[in-house]
Amino acid sequence: MWLDHIDWWEGRSFLVNLASGFTSLCFGVPTALLVLTPVSNALADARLANRADNHARSEVEELQRGFMSIFNAADLQELETKIAQALRALHPLNTRRDPEGSYTAAFFDIFNDILRLGRGPTRNYRAPANFESLARDHWQWRRVEAWHVRLGGQWRVINEEVRPRLIECGVAWYGPDHQAQLAMKRLLDEADTRSPWRLPEGATRQDAIKAMNHFLIDVRALCSAAARLSREYPPPGAQRWVRVP
């Protein structure tokens, strides 16, 4: 301003351009470093976090869909209610004798209503009505086994892909608790006699009842875990705000 006051800039256009460029640099670079770069980084982090959150919600929805695929229930809450009802019906078989088979018949009426495995292999097919026929039902076991494989694969996706990605993006992770993790690990474990469809040779009826009890308890724990995941990571169409630190 002083040089302009004394007309020093007259005839020195090159120096005018050089000085104006230097002045712009002095204002522009700090502004970019202190304001624009952090804002740009924050926006990039927010986009990554939202993509990770959307991915989590899609995979959780797929987990729930796979989990419910063999059960006759409208939602997880109804399935939990039916599982609790089946466990109550199974309890007398653990504590009382059943010479007439009435407790067994009552339990399998409830249990067969829970499963939704599709059309049977033949027109005359009937769902098992006792533990012995359940252990011999290869058709039913193949469908339960396929469900178990699908569920296990989706469970690994949740734990090995979704969880690390969310944590890396700074998004809160509300994954399955220890009880649910243990239930998934032990679900239908034939070595640990937790599969009522596949019992070791020489297993007794009481062993089959215990295996069924384990199966129902494991399913109930996974049902609770799936319900919690669905609450924390609702379907992709639902509104949700993702906080980024």
N, C-alpha and C positions, 0 to 999 in steps of 0.2 A: 504493500500500500504506500510506503514512503517513496519507493522507486517510481511508482506511478505518479505520485505527487510532484516529483521533480522531473517528470517526463523522461526518465532514464530508459524506459522500454521502447521508446520510439526508434524505429530502424533496427530493432533486435528481435525480429519475429521468431527466429529459431530458439532464442533463449526464452521467449514467452511460452512457446510450446513445451520446451523442456521443463520449465518451472511449473506449468500447469499440470503436466504429466506427473511430476514428482509429488505435487500437492495431492493429486487424486490417489496416488499410491499410498501416501501417508494416511489417508482416511479409509481407502478401500480395503487394504490388507488387514488392518486390525478389525475392521467391521466384519470381514469374512471369517477371520479366525475366532473372534469372540462371540459373534452372533449367528452368522449364517451356518458355519460348520456344525456347531452344537445342535442347531435346529434340524439341519439335514440328517445328522446322525440319529437324533431322537426319532425322526420320522421313519428312518430306515429300520431302527430297532422296533418301532411300533408295528411296522409292516411285517417284520419277521415274527414278532410275538403273535400277531393276529393270524398269520399263516399257521404257526405252530398250534395255536388254540383251535383253529378250524380243523386242522388235521386230527387233533385229539378228539374233538367232538364227533368227527366222522368215524373214527376207529372205535370210539366208545359205543356209538350207535350200532356199528357192525357187530361188536361184542354182544350187545344186548340182543340183537336180532338172532345171532347164532345160538346164544344161550337159550332163548325162548323157542327155538325151532322145533323141539321135540315135546314141548309141554302144551297142554290144553288150558291156556289161561290168557286172558286179555292183556294183562300187564304183570309186572313184577310183584306188585302188591297182592294181586289175586293169587299168583303162584305161591307166595310166602304163606298165605292163608291156607291153601290146599296142602302144602307140605306140612304145616303145623297140624292139620287135621289128620294126615296120614301117620305122623309120628304118634299122635294120641291113639289112633286105632292100632298101631303096632305095639304099644306099651303092654297091653294084656298078654300078648304072645311071649313077652319076656318074663312075665311074673306068674302066669297061670297056665294050667294045662288046657288043651283044646281038643278033647277026644272026639267031639262031633264036628270039628272044623268050622264052627260058626265064627270065631274070631278071625280065623284065616280068610274066610269068605268075605267078611265085612272089610277087612283090610284091603284085599285085592279089588273089591268094588271101587274103593277110593283110589287106590294106586293106578288101576287101569284107566280111570277117568282123568288122572293127571297127565298120562302120556298121550302124545299125538304123533304116531309113527306112520300114518298113512294106511293105505289099503294093504291087507294081509296078502301073503303069498298065494293063497287059494281061496276059493269061494267059501269053503267050509272052515276056514281058519278061525279059531277062538283065542282070545287073549288068555294068558296063563291065569289059573285060579288058585294056584298054590306055589310054594317055593320049589318043589320038585319039577313041576312043568316049566317054571320060569327058567331054571338052570338048563333045561333041554331046548329052550326056544332059541335056535340059532338065528332065525330071521329077525327077531326082536333085538338080539344082541348085536347083529351087524349094524343095525341102524343106531343103536346107542353108542357103539364103538365109533362110527363115523362122526356122530355128534361130538364125542369126546376129543377126537383128533382135530376137528374144526375149532372147537373151543380152546384147545391147547395152543393151536397156532395163533389165534387172535389174542390170547392171553400174553403170548411172547411178544407180539407186536406192541401191545400196551406197555409192557415192562421194558422192552429193549429198544424201542423206537420212539414211542410217544413220550414216555417219562424223561429220557435224557434230552430230547429236543425242547421240551417245555422248560426244564431246569436251565438249559443253556440260554434260553431267551428271557430268563427271569420271570417266567409265569409260574404262579403257585401250582404245585402238584399235590393233588388229593387222591393218591392211589389206593389200591386195596391194602387193608391192614394185614397184620401177621396171620390172623386166623384164616382170612380168605386165601392168602398165599399158600398156607399149609393145606387148606381144603382142596385147592386146585392141584397141588402136588400129589395128594393122596387119593384124589377122586378115582374110583374104579380100579384101584391098585390091586391087581390079582395076587401079587406076592404077599400083600398085607391083608388078604382076604376081605377087601372092601368092595368087591363086586358081587352082587347077588346073582348075576348071570354066569359068572365064571368062578366057581369054587374049586379048591384043590380036591384031589381024589380022597375019599374017606371023610369028607366034610359032613357034619350032621345037620339036621334041621335047625338046631339052635345056632349053628355057625351061619346058616343062611339068613336067619333073623337078625343076627348081629351085623352081617354084611349089609343088609337092607337098611338097618338103622344108621350105619356109617354113611351110606349113599345119600340118604335123606338129609342127614345133618350137614354133609358136605355141600349138597345142593342148596340148602337153606343159607349157609354161609356165603356161597357164591351169589345167591340171589340178593342178599343184603349188600354185597360189594358192588354188584352191577347197578343196584338202585342208587347207591351213593355216587358212583361214577356218573350216572345219568343226571343226577341233580347238579353235580359240580361242572359237568361238561354236557350241557343240553344239546339237542340236535342242532345241526348247522343253521337251520332256519330261525332259531330262537335268537332274541336280542341278548347281547352280552357285551360288557365292557371289560377290556383287558388292561390291567394296570402294568405299566413297565417302569422299573426303577430308574 
